Amino acid sequence: MKFIDVFTRLCKEKGISPNAVCAELNLSNSTYTFWKQNGSTPRQTTLIKIADYFKVPVDYLLGVEDQNTALMRKAMEILDEDNLAEQEKALIGMFRATTEEGRLRIIQAVMNICDDVEKKPTTSTTEDVG
């Protein structure tokens, strides 16, 4: 898969236009059009900005790594940390104890929660905290 396809899909999933993402990243107005028309790949510094924006690895943007592999790699990096909270350990234990279908359902539930959190306004009140 080409960079432009991955970038366009990520924008669509986030509900933001590619040109709006470029504007947020302080890239010129014609950047997206240039990538699309020429099938070109951004410079490394721009790729890093985009990867950070979408919270994905650069390899994923380049089509080298699929999303599931990227998620699993990120999960493994997190698991390598020695300071897991008890809730995190409990979740990992439940994940390991369930069936493959159960694991997929857990992953989907977490992805849905993450999507909801991203869509929520950043301000909160004490009533939102439980």
Secondary structure, 3 states (H helix, E strand, C coil): CCHHHHHHHHHHHHCCCHHHHHHHCCCCCCHHHHHHHHCCCCCHHHHHHHHHHHCCCHHHHCCCCCHHHHHHHHHHHHHCCCCCCHHHHHHHHHHHHCCHHHHHHHHHHHHHHHHHHHHCCCCCCCCCCC
